[in-house]
């Protein structure tokens, strides 16, 4: 199935999954957070991705996140389901179910842990893309999966009618340029620090973690690039730098984003599921030091920031464990 234009949006949030103190999904907080990020300027939301703790979510939770996202967005933003599986059969069934649940698109991560060859990666992506009519984003993040999607493999995958985009967390800008020159694939920056550099060489947008805190400056950057206003885009990029550093440098982005959102009073608990844990004292101190440098960022007012290191400490064991089937 072919799709005209960009069916994903440009400012996509890699959504955290708000949880209660005992590690259960806090559904009212999920609804509120989705509405918050859309109001702040997001036109796409990736639920159940890395930042959403996909590895420890159950399949029913993943599907409900799609359903809730569709309900809350009410057409204001696209809902993309992320995650996937390192078992091809499971990934196929999960994405089929996500399509039925109302997802607007899917983001398929490179199979992790198995360390497949490029032939295995090619087959995995093709079979999953064959199983749905939804537009597909390939997620290239070798730092987590152990294997990259090589340039030649991306070129071959670009021929699939459902595969329309790549989320790039590899940071090889010369490769991005080569692929953009030789295919019709769209690129989305998967590294918060490199959003503007990606956009400057032709990327279509971003899928960001820091956008959980505020999507507004990313909207400013994208809109400025769209109209050729590099000065405005650069100024917003520079203002965002300490906030990006706070979120992305010291602990996993999920952990820091929840810590910050809780300190701002926007979610009820900073809890993450094990094996993730909240920041240790020294990590929390580093995050707070970075936040003290944030000035003039729209939607990021830290004057009433009240971090709770005790609430964030440790991780939760949910009542029902995630499963590979």
Backbone torsions as a table, in degrees:
resi	resn	phi	psi	omega
1	UNK	NA	128.7	-178.7
2	UNK	-95.9	151.5	-178.1
3	UNK	-130.3	129.2	178.7
4	UNK	-86.9	147.2	177.1
5	UNK	68.2	-155.8	-178.6
6	UNK	-105.4	108.7	-177.6
7	UNK	-88.5	5.9	-172.7
8	UNK	-107.3	-24.2	-168.6
9	UNK	97.6	-179.7	-180.0
10	UNK	-117.4	-39.4	177.4
11	UNK	-102.4	95.3	-177.8
12	UNK	-105.7	133.3	178.3
13	UNK	-97.9	127.5	170.4
14	UNK	-80.7	91.7	-164.5
15	UNK	-69.6	132.7	167.8
16	UNK	-71.9	155.5	175.0
17	UNK	-104.5	100.8	179.6
18	UNK	-59.1	138.8	-178.2
19	UNK	-132.0	159.3	174.7
20	UNK	-77.8	175.4	-178.7
21	UNK	-63.5	-23.3	178.7
22	UNK	-96.7	10.4	171.8
23	UNK	87.6	11.2	174.9
24	UNK	-89.2	149.5	-179.8
25	UNK	-62.5	129.2	179.3
26	UNK	-92.9	90.5	-171.1
27	UNK	-63.1	-42.2	174.7
28	UNK	-59.7	-37.9	178.0
29	UNK	-68.7	-34.8	175.0
30	UNK	-59.1	-48.4	-179.2
31	UNK	-60.3	-46.2	-179.1
32	UNK	-63.8	-42.3	-177.4
33	UNK	-67.1	-40.1	177.4
34	UNK	-60.6	-45.0	178.8
35	UNK	-63.1	-39.3	179.8
36	UNK	-60.4	-47.8	-174.8
37	UNK	-71.3	-31.4	176.2
38	UNK	-68.5	-44.1	178.0
39	UNK	-59.8	-33.0	-179.0
40	UNK	-78.4	-7.5	175.0
41	UNK	126.7	-1.6	179.0
42	UNK	-72.1	137.3	173.8
43	UNK	-115.3	8.5	174.3
44	UNK	-153.9	145.8	-179.7
45	UNK	-134.0	126.8	174.0
46	UNK	-98.9	108.3	174.8
47	UNK	-92.8	157.9	176.1
48	UNK	59.2	27.7	173.7
49	UNK	-88.5	-168.4	178.7
50	UNK	-54.4	-47.4	-178.5
51	UNK	-66.3	-26.9	177.6
52	UNK	-82.7	5.7	178.6
53	UNK	65.1	43.8	-177.5
54	UNK	-56.3	-32.2	-175.9
55	UNK	-64.4	-23.2	-177.1
56	UNK	-119.1	10.9	172.2
57	UNK	-88.8	146.7	172.5
58	UNK	-81.0	160.6	177.4
59	UNK	-59.5	-43.2	176.4
60	UNK	-59.4	-36.9	176.6
61	UNK	-64.5	-42.1	-179.9
62	UNK	-60.8	-43.7	-178.7
63	UNK	-69.7	-37.0	177.7
64	UNK	-66.5	-34.2	176.5
65	UNK	-62.2	-37.7	174.8
66	UNK	-63.0	-48.3	-177.9
67	UNK	-61.4	-44.9	179.2
68	UNK	-65.3	-41.4	178.2
69	UNK	-59.3	-44.2	178.8
70	UNK	-63.4	-42.1	-178.3
71	UNK	-65.2	-46.6	-176.5
72	UNK	-71.8	-40.6	-177.1
73	UNK	-67.0	-35.8	176.9
74	UNK	48.5	41.9	177.4
75	UNK	86.3	-2.2	-178.4
76	UNK	-79.5	-22.2	-179.2
77	UNK	-149.8	150.3	176.2
78	UNK	-76.7	143.5	178.1
79	UNK	-110.1	114.5	-178.6
80	UNK	-109.0	132.3	176.9
81	UNK	-95.2	129.1	-177.3
82	UNK	-104.8	-155.3	175.8
83	UNK	78.4	-109.2	-174.8
84	UNK	99.5	-147.6	-177.5
85	UNK	-159.4	157.1	172.2
86	UNK	-91.0	8.6	170.0
87	UNK	-111.4	115.2	-173.0
88	UNK	-57.5	-43.2	-179.1
89	UNK	-61.1	-41.0	179.1
90	UNK	-67.3	-42.3	179.3
91	UNK	-59.4	-42.9	179.5
92	UNK	-59.5	-48.7	-178.2
93	UNK	-66.0	-38.2	-179.2
94	UNK	-65.3	-42.7	-179.3
95	UNK	-73.3	-33.3	173.1
96	UNK	-60.1	-45.4	179.7
97	UNK	-65.7	-36.5	178.7
98	UNK	-65.1	-38.2	176.9
99	UNK	-61.5	-44.7	178.2
100	UNK	-63.4	-31.9	-179.7
101	UNK	-75.4	-10.7	175.0
102	UNK	112.6	8.3	-179.8
103	UNK	-58.0	144.3	177.4
104	UNK	-89.6	-16.5	-179.8
105	UNK	-169.7	169.6	179.1
106	UNK	-130.3	147.5	175.8
107	UNK	-119.9	116.0	-173.5
108	UNK	-101.4	119.7	178.3
109	UNK	-83.3	146.4	173.5
110	UNK	-55.7	134.3	178.1
111	UNK	-53.4	129.2	-174.0
112	UNK	-103.0	159.6	177.2
113	UNK	69.8	-45.7	-178.8
114	UNK	-61.3	-29.3	-174.3
115	UNK	53.2	59.7	179.3
116	UNK	-69.3	159.6	171.9
117	UNK	-71.0	172.2	177.3
118	UNK	-61.9	-32.4	176.8
119	UNK	-65.0	-39.0	177.6
120	UNK	-68.0	-40.0	177.3
121	UNK	-62.7	-45.0	179.4
122	UNK	-58.9	-46.3	-179.0
123	UNK	-65.3	-42.7	179.2
124	UNK	-57.6	-52.6	-177.9
125	UNK	-63.3	-42.0	-178.7
126	UNK	-63.4	-44.8	-177.5
127	UNK	-66.5	-39.7	177.8
128	UNK	-66.7	-44.0	-179.9
129	UNK	-65.2	-32.2	177.1
130	UNK	-65.5	-27.3	-169.9
131	UNK	-85.3	-2.6	-177.2
132	UNK	-140.3	155.5	173.0
133	UNK	-94.3	1.3	-177.8
134	UNK	-77.5	151.1	174.1
135	UNK	-69.1	145.9	-170.2
136	UNK	-117.6	136.5	167.4
137	UNK	-109.5	127.8	172.6
138	UNK	-84.4	135.5	-178.2
139	UNK	-108.5	108.3	-175.8
140	UNK	-104.2	99.7	-176.2
141	UNK	-140.0	73.9	-174.7
142	UNK	-62.3	-22.4	177.7
143	UNK	-62.3	-26.7	178.1
144	UNK	-102.0	-34.6	-173.2
145	UNK	-90.7	-20.8	-179.2
146	UNK	92.2	-15.3	-179.8
147	UNK	-139.3	140.6	176.0
148	UNK	-87.4	161.9	165.0
149	UNK	-88.9	110.1	-174.9
150	UNK	-71.1	157.1	-176.4
151	UNK	-50.4	-47.6	-177.6
152	UNK	-64.2	-33.7	179.1
153	UNK	-70.2	-40.1	177.6
154	UNK	-61.1	-42.1	179.3
155	UNK	-60.7	-40.4	179.9
156	UNK	-69.4	-39.7	-180.0
157	UNK	-68.5	-26.2	179.9
158	UNK	-63.1	-18.8	179.5
159	UNK	-77.9	-13.0	179.9
160	UNK	-75.4	131.2	-174.0
161	UNK	-64.8	-22.5	-179.1
162	UNK	-92.0	-17.0	-177.3
163	UNK	-87.4	108.3	-171.3
164	UNK	-113.7	-14.0	-170.7
165	UNK	-155.4	165.4	174.7
166	UNK	-129.6	133.4	165.9
167	UNK	-94.4	117.3	-172.8
168	UNK	-101.5	112.8	172.8
169	UNK	-117.5	22.7	-179.2
170	UNK	-95.2	-31.5	174.6
171	UNK	77.4	19.6	177.6
172	UNK	-94.9	91.9	-173.5
173	UNK	-68.4	-31.0	177.7
174	UNK	-66.2	-36.5	177.3
175	UNK	-68.4	-41.5	177.2
176	UNK	-56.2	-46.2	179.9
177	UNK	-61.4	-41.8	-180.0
178	UNK	-62.9	-43.8	-179.6
179	UNK	-66.4	-42.8	178.8
180	UNK	-62.4	-33.9	179.1
181	UNK	-71.8	-28.4	-170.4
182	UNK	-110.6	-3.7	-179.6
183	UNK	-139.2	175.2	173.9
184	UNK	-98.9	11.4	-179.0
185	UNK	-64.1	143.3	169.6
186	UNK	-90.6	152.4	176.0
187	UNK	-118.9	142.0	174.0
188	UNK	-123.2	130.6	179.3
189	UNK	-67.7	127.2	177.8
190	UNK	-108.4	18.4	179.6
191	UNK	-134.3	112.0	-172.9
192	UNK	-55.9	-33.8	-178.0
193	UNK	-73.0	-16.8	-174.1
194	UNK	-112.5	18.9	-178.0
195	UNK	-59.4	-53.4	-177.9
196	UNK	-64.1	-44.6	175.5
197	UNK	-57.2	-40.5	177.2
198	UNK	-62.2	-47.8	-179.1
199	UNK	-61.9	-34.7	-175.5
200	UNK	-67.6	-20.8	178.7
201	UNK	-106.0	10.8	171.0
202	UNK	116.5	5.1	177.0
203	UNK	-63.3	154.6	-177.1
204	UNK	-88.2	-21.5	-176.8
205	UNK	176.6	-155.5	-176.2
206	UNK	-141.9	156.5	168.6
207	UNK	-126.4	99.6	-164.4
208	UNK	-117.2	149.4	176.7
209	UNK	-84.8	-46.0	-178.9
210	UNK	-60.7	-23.7	178.3
211	UNK	-64.1	-15.3	171.2
212	UNK	-62.3	-34.8	-179.8
213	UNK	-76.9	-48.9	174.1
214	UNK	-155.3	122.9	176.2
215	UNK	-89.8	-12.6	-173.0
216	UNK	-58.1	-49.1	-179.7
217	UNK	-65.7	-27.9	175.5
218	UNK	-69.0	-35.7	174.0
219	UNK	-61.5	-41.7	178.6
220	UNK	-61.4	-46.6	-178.5
221	UNK	-62.5	-49.3	-177.4
222	UNK	-62.9	-46.4	-179.3
223	UNK	-63.8	-37.1	178.8
224	UNK	-66.4	-43.9	177.6
225	UNK	-61.8	-41.0	-179.6
226	UNK	-58.0	-34.3	-178.7
227	UNK	-99.7	7.5	175.5
228	UNK	78.8	22.3	-177.7
229	UNK	-99.4	82.5	-175.7
230	UNK	-67.1	-33.4	-177.4
231	UNK	-62.8	-45.0	179.6
232	UNK	-66.2	-42.1	179.4
233	UNK	-62.9	-41.9	-179.0
234	UNK	-67.0	-39.9	179.4
235	UNK	-63.1	-43.1	178.5
236	UNK	-66.5	-39.2	177.4
237	UNK	-59.9	-44.7	-178.2
238	UNK	-68.0	-38.5	177.5
239	UNK	-64.2	-34.3	-178.0
240	UNK	-74.5	-19.8	-169.2
241	UNK	-52.5	-48.6	-179.7
242	UNK	-67.0	-31.4	177.2
243	UNK	-69.1	-41.8	176.1
244	UNK	-60.8	-41.7	179.4
245	UNK	-63.7	-39.8	178.8
246	UNK	-62.6	-40.1	-175.2
247	UNK	-79.8	-37.8	-164.4
248	UNK	-107.3	-3.0	-168.3
249	UNK	-102.2	-42.5	-163.6
250	UNK	-97.1	-32.4	178.5
251	UNK	-141.4	168.7	175.8
252	UNK	-53.0	143.5	-175.0
253	UNK	-55.5	-35.7	177.3
254	UNK	-58.4	-45.5	-176.1
255	UNK	-64.7	-49.1	-177.3
256	UNK	-69.3	-39.2	179.8
257	UNK	-61.9	-43.4	178.5
258	UNK	-67.2	-38.2	178.5
259	UNK	-60.3	-44.0	-178.5
260	UNK	-71.5	-45.7	180.0
261	UNK	-59.2	-39.5	178.3
262	UNK	-67.1	-41.6	178.5
263	UNK	-63.1	-25.3	176.7
264	UNK	-87.3	-3.2	-179.7
265	UNK	78.2	19.2	-175.3
266	UNK	-96.6	-16.1	170.4
267	UNK	-133.0	155.8	-171.2
268	UNK	-78.3	-21.9	-177.8
269	UNK	-150.6	146.2	175.2
270	UNK	-90.1	12.7	-171.1
271	UNK	-62.2	138.8	169.9
272	UNK	-120.9	161.8	179.7
273	UNK	-91.8	140.2	175.5
274	UNK	-59.3	143.9	14.7
275	UNK	-84.9	1.7	171.4
276	UNK	-68.9	147.1	175.2
277	UNK	-136.0	160.3	177.0
278	UNK	-66.8	167.3	-178.0
279	UNK	-64.4	142.1	171.0
280	UNK	-72.3	169.0	-175.0
281	UNK	-53.1	-46.9	-176.4
282	UNK	-70.3	-31.7	177.1
283	UNK	-70.3	-42.4	177.4
284	UNK	-60.6	-39.7	179.1
285	UNK	-62.2	-40.8	178.6
286	UNK	-64.6	-43.1	178.2
287	UNK	-59.8	-46.2	-178.5
288	UNK	-65.2	-35.8	176.7
289	UNK	-63.0	-40.8	178.1
290	UNK	-65.1	-41.9	-178.1
291	UNK	-63.8	-29.4	178.7
292	UNK	-65.2	-17.8	-179.6
293	UNK	-91.0	-7.4	-177.0
294	UNK	-76.4	120.3	-179.0
295	UNK	-134.9	134.2	170.4
296	UNK	70.7	19.2	-180.0
297	UNK	-91.1	119.1	-179.5
298	UNK	-58.1	129.4	177.7
299	UNK	83.2	6.1	-178.2
300	UNK	-129.9	70.4	179.2
301	UNK	-95.5	111.8	-176.7
302	UNK	-102.3	15.7	-179.6
303	UNK	-65.4	-26.5	177.8
304	UNK	-112.9	25.7	-179.8
305	UNK	-70.2	123.6	-178.1
306	UNK	-128.3	81.9	-178.2
307	UNK	-68.0	147.9	179.7
308	UNK	-126.5	93.4	-176.9
309	UNK	-66.3	-32.3	179.6
310	UNK	-67.2	-43.2	179.8
311	UNK	-64.3	-30.5	-177.1
312	UNK	-84.4	-16.1	-173.2
313	UNK	-63.9	144.0	176.0
314	UNK	74.5	-170.2	178.4
315	UNK	-141.3	166.9	-173.8
316	UNK	-103.9	146.4	168.8
317	UNK	-104.9	107.1	-177.9
318	UNK	-69.5	162.0	-178.4
319	UNK	-67.4	-36.3	-179.8
320	UNK	-117.5	123.5	-176.6
321	UNK	-80.4	156.8	173.0
322	UNK	-67.5	161.7	-176.1
323	UNK	-142.3	153.8	178.9
324	UNK	-86.6	-2.9	177.5
325	UNK	-134.3	NA	NA
